[in-house]
Amino acid sequence: MPFYERAETRIHYQEAGSGFPLLLIPGGGLNSTIAFVTEKGPFNAVEEFKGEYRCIVADLRNASGGQSSGPLEIDRPWDGYTDDHLGLMDHLGIDRFLVMGFCIGGPFIWNMLRRASDRVVAAVLAQPSGFRPQVPDLFYQNNITGWGPPLCARRPDVTMAMVDAFLSKMYRSNPDFVFTVTRDFVRGCQTPILVLPDDTPPHPYEVAMEVARLAPNAEVSIYPWKDSKEHLQQAVTHVPTFLRAHQPAAAAA
């Protein structure tokens, strides 16, 4: 079980397959772990893509059920996680890579593009998280009950007051759109994007489609794509087709 360590942060990750690097960011909110990609998600992304790509996936820092840990960076919650993603790729000696993120992986990818767009060759946003005005406090409430208490039980150095401050900064300081970037940023983003929309409270269809309309090099997969095995397979097949079209020619050869 390999770990990447930086200062007080320790990230558990796994690799499978070979080829051009593909960072897989699991869903599950702040309890995002490797198991989402391999067992609990819509499909086993590692099994699907390891024949063509060097798949890299990690437990999110401080996720319940995961093995990654680190401080609560209350003033920079999104950037703390992006430090982990980019730091892991640095640790593995990877400069440029593809990325696919589920759920919370959507905001993470946008933050990664904001900070290091030159490193991300193309990105897939599957059932991405976004702000839904009908339930404006959804993410704070989900995590203050489902993530904060287990974390405090494991970590005597973390209090619920710290959790409240962290989640408030993360989800209440910029409660709009995809949380991490503006619509103007998406309009100007030249990175190729593939969107696999969903329509559940944390994965609003409207936000996914707005991203697809705004981003100049965006594609959209079929919708719905999780309602049948046939549709799921069509969406899963669309992902490597999209990635092949955009990865460097030498790597694709």
C-alpha positions as CSV (number, residue, x, y, z in Angstrom):
1,M,0.0,0.0,0.0
2,P,2.0,3.0,-1.2
3,F,1.8,6.4,0.5
4,Y,2.9,9.9,-0.6
5,E,4.0,12.0,2.3
6,R,4.4,15.8,2.5
7,A,4.9,17.6,5.8
8,E,1.9,16.4,8.0
9,T,-0.1,15.0,5.1
10,R,0.0,11.3,4.2
11,I,-1.9,10.2,1.1
12,H,-2.7,6.5,0.4
13,Y,-2.8,5.8,-3.4
14,Q,-2.9,2.9,-5.8
15,E,-1.8,2.4,-9.4
16,A,-2.8,-0.1,-12.0
17,G,-2.1,-0.5,-15.7
18,S,0.3,1.2,-18.0
19,G,0.2,3.9,-20.7
20,F,-0.5,7.6,-20.5
21,P,-1.3,8.7,-16.9
22,L,-4.9,9.0,-15.9
23,L,-5.7,10.4,-12.5
24,L,-9.0,9.1,-11.2
25,I,-10.7,11.2,-8.5
26,P,-13.4,9.1,-6.6
27,G,-16.8,10.4,-5.7
28,G,-18.3,10.3,-2.2
29,G,-17.9,13.8,-1.1
30,L,-15.3,14.4,1.6
31,N,-15.5,10.6,2.3
32,S,-14.1,10.0,-1.1
33,T,-12.0,6.8,-1.1
34,I,-10.4,4.4,-3.6
35,A,-13.3,2.0,-3.0
36,F,-15.7,4.4,-4.9
37,V,-13.7,3.9,-8.1
38,T,-13.2,0.2,-7.7
39,E,-16.4,-1.0,-6.0
40,K,-19.1,1.6,-5.1
41,G,-19.3,3.9,-8.2
42,P,-21.4,3.5,-11.3
43,F,-18.6,1.3,-12.8
44,N,-15.1,0.1,-11.9
45,A,-13.1,2.8,-13.6
46,V,-9.7,1.1,-12.8
47,E,-10.8,-2.2,-14.5
48,E,-12.2,-0.3,-17.5
49,F,-9.2,1.8,-18.2
50,K,-6.1,0.1,-16.9
51,G,-5.6,-1.8,-20.1
52,E,-4.9,1.5,-21.9
53,Y,-3.8,3.9,-19.1
54,R,-1.7,4.2,-16.1
55,C,-4.5,4.6,-13.6
56,I,-3.8,6.5,-10.3
57,V,-6.3,6.8,-7.6
58,A,-6.1,8.0,-4.0
59,D,-8.1,8.2,-0.8
60,L,-9.1,11.8,-0.1
61,R,-7.3,13.4,2.9
62,N,-9.3,12.7,6.1
63,A,-12.0,10.6,4.4
64,S,-13.8,8.2,6.7
65,G,-12.9,4.7,5.6
66,G,-9.8,5.8,3.9
67,Q,-6.1,5.8,4.9
68,S,-5.1,9.4,3.9
69,S,-4.7,12.0,6.6
70,G,-3.6,15.5,7.1
71,P,-4.4,18.9,8.6
72,L,-7.7,20.8,8.1
73,E,-6.6,23.8,6.1
74,I,-9.5,26.0,7.2
75,D,-8.5,29.0,5.1
76,R,-7.9,27.1,1.9
77,P,-10.0,23.8,1.9
78,W,-10.2,23.3,-1.9
79,D,-6.5,24.2,-2.4
80,G,-5.4,21.8,0.3
81,Y,-6.9,18.9,-1.6
82,T,-5.5,20.2,-4.9
83,D,-2.1,20.3,-3.3
84,D,-2.6,16.6,-2.6
85,H,-3.6,15.7,-6.1
86,L,-0.8,17.7,-7.8
87,G,1.7,16.7,-5.2
88,L,0.9,13.0,-5.8
89,M,1.6,13.4,-9.5
90,D,4.9,15.2,-8.7
91,H,5.8,12.4,-6.4
92,L,5.2,9.9,-9.2
93,G,7.3,12.0,-11.6
94,I,4.3,12.8,-13.8
95,D,4.1,16.2,-15.4
96,R,1.1,16.0,-17.8
97,F,-1.8,13.8,-17.3
98,L,-5.5,13.0,-18.0
99,V,-8.0,13.3,-15.2
100,M,-11.5,11.8,-14.6
101,G,-13.4,12.9,-11.5
102,F,-16.7,11.7,-10.1
103,C,-19.0,13.8,-7.9
104,I,-16.7,16.1,-5.9
105,G,-14.1,15.4,-8.5
106,G,-15.8,18.0,-10.7
107,P,-15.0,21.0,-8.4
108,F,-11.6,19.4,-7.7
109,I,-10.8,19.3,-11.5
110,W,-11.9,22.9,-12.0
111,N,-9.6,24.0,-9.2
112,M,-6.8,21.9,-10.7
113,L,-7.4,23.6,-14.1
114,R,-7.3,27.0,-12.4
115,R,-4.0,26.3,-10.8
116,A,-2.2,24.0,-13.3
117,S,-4.1,24.0,-16.6
118,D,-0.8,23.3,-18.5
119,R,-0.6,19.9,-16.8
120,V,-4.1,18.6,-17.5
121,V,-4.3,17.3,-21.1
122,A,-8.1,16.6,-20.9
123,A,-10.7,16.1,-18.2
124,V,-13.8,14.0,-17.7
125,L,-16.4,15.2,-15.2
126,A,-18.7,12.4,-14.3
127,Q,-21.9,13.2,-12.3
128,P,-20.2,16.4,-11.2
129,S,-21.2,18.2,-8.0
130,G,-22.6,21.7,-8.3
131,F,-24.7,24.3,-6.5
132,R,-28.4,23.7,-6.5
133,P,-30.3,26.8,-5.3
134,Q,-33.3,24.7,-4.2
135,V,-31.1,23.1,-1.5
136,P,-28.4,25.8,-1.0
137,D,-26.9,24.3,2.2
138,L,-26.9,20.6,1.0
139,F,-23.1,20.0,1.0
140,Y,-22.5,21.7,4.4
141,Q,-25.3,19.8,6.0
142,N,-24.3,16.4,4.5
143,N,-20.7,16.8,5.7
144,I,-21.3,18.4,9.1
145,T,-23.3,15.2,9.9
146,G,-21.6,12.5,7.8
147,W,-18.0,13.6,7.7
148,G,-17.3,15.8,10.7
149,P,-18.2,13.6,13.6
150,P,-16.3,10.5,12.4
151,L,-13.3,12.7,11.8
152,C,-13.4,14.2,15.3
153,A,-13.8,10.7,16.8
154,R,-10.6,9.6,15.0
155,R,-8.7,12.8,15.6
156,P,-8.6,14.4,19.0
157,D,-6.8,17.4,17.5
158,V,-9.9,18.2,15.4
159,T,-13.0,19.8,16.9
160,M,-16.5,20.3,15.5
161,A,-15.8,24.1,15.6
162,M,-12.9,23.5,13.2
163,V,-15.1,21.3,11.0
164,D,-17.7,24.0,10.9
165,A,-15.2,26.6,9.9
166,F,-13.7,24.4,7.3
167,L,-17.0,23.5,5.7
168,S,-18.3,27.0,5.9
169,K,-15.2,28.2,3.9
170,M,-15.6,25.4,1.5
171,Y,-19.3,25.5,0.7
172,R,-20.7,28.7,2.1
173,S,-18.1,31.4,1.1
174,N,-18.8,31.0,-2.7
175,P,-22.1,29.1,-2.9
176,D,-22.6,29.2,-6.7
177,F,-22.1,27.1,-9.8
178,V,-19.1,24.6,-9.3
179,F,-17.8,26.2,-6.1
180,T,-14.1,26.5,-7.2
181,V,-14.2,28.6,-10.3
182,T,-16.4,31.2,-12.0
183,R,-18.4,31.0,-15.2
184,D,-15.9,33.4,-16.8
185,F,-13.1,30.9,-16.0
186,V,-15.0,28.1,-17.6
187,R,-15.7,30.3,-20.7
188,G,-12.0,30.8,-21.1
189,C,-10.9,27.3,-20.4
190,Q,-9.3,25.7,-23.4
191,T,-8.8,22.3,-21.9
192,P,-11.0,19.6,-23.6
193,I,-13.8,18.6,-21.3
194,L,-16.2,15.6,-21.4
195,V,-19.3,15.9,-19.2
196,L,-21.3,12.9,-18.0
197,P,-24.4,14.6,-16.5
198,D,-26.4,13.3,-13.6
199,D,-29.6,14.7,-12.0
200,T,-29.6,14.2,-8.2
201,P,-29.6,16.8,-5.4
202,P,-25.7,16.9,-5.2
203,H,-25.2,16.4,-9.0
204,P,-27.5,19.0,-10.7
205,Y,-28.1,18.4,-14.4
206,E,-28.5,22.2,-14.9
207,V,-24.9,22.9,-13.7
208,A,-23.4,20.0,-15.7
209,M,-25.1,21.3,-18.9
210,E,-24.2,24.9,-18.2
211,V,-20.5,23.8,-17.9
212,A,-20.9,22.0,-21.2
213,R,-22.4,25.1,-22.9
214,L,-19.8,27.5,-21.5
215,A,-16.5,25.5,-22.0
216,P,-15.3,26.1,-25.5
217,N,-13.9,22.6,-26.0
218,A,-16.6,20.6,-24.2
219,E,-18.5,17.4,-25.2
220,V,-21.5,15.8,-23.5
221,S,-22.1,12.1,-23.2
222,I,-25.5,10.5,-23.3
223,Y,-28.1,11.2,-20.6
224,P,-29.3,9.3,-18.7
225,W,-26.3,7.0,-18.7
226,K,-26.8,5.0,-15.5
227,D,-30.4,3.8,-16.2
228,S,-29.5,0.7,-18.1
229,K,-26.5,-1.5,-18.9
230,E,-26.6,-0.5,-22.5
231,H,-26.5,3.3,-21.7
232,L,-23.8,2.8,-19.1
233,Q,-21.6,0.9,-21.6
234,Q,-22.1,3.7,-24.1
235,A,-20.9,6.3,-21.6
236,V,-18.0,4.2,-20.5
237,T,-16.9,3.6,-24.1
238,H,-17.2,7.4,-24.8
239,V,-14.6,8.1,-22.1
240,P,-11.5,6.4,-23.7
241,T,-12.6,7.6,-27.1
242,F,-12.6,11.2,-25.9
243,L,-9.3,10.7,-24.1
244,R,-7.5,9.1,-27.1
245,A,-8.6,12.1,-29.2
246,H,-6.8,14.5,-27.0
247,Q,-3.8,12.8,-25.4
248,P,-0.4,13.5,-27.0
249,A,0.1,11.8,-30.4
250,A,3.4,10.1,-29.2
251,A,1.6,8.6,-26.2
252,A,-1.4,7.4,-28.3
253,A,0.8,5.7,-30.9
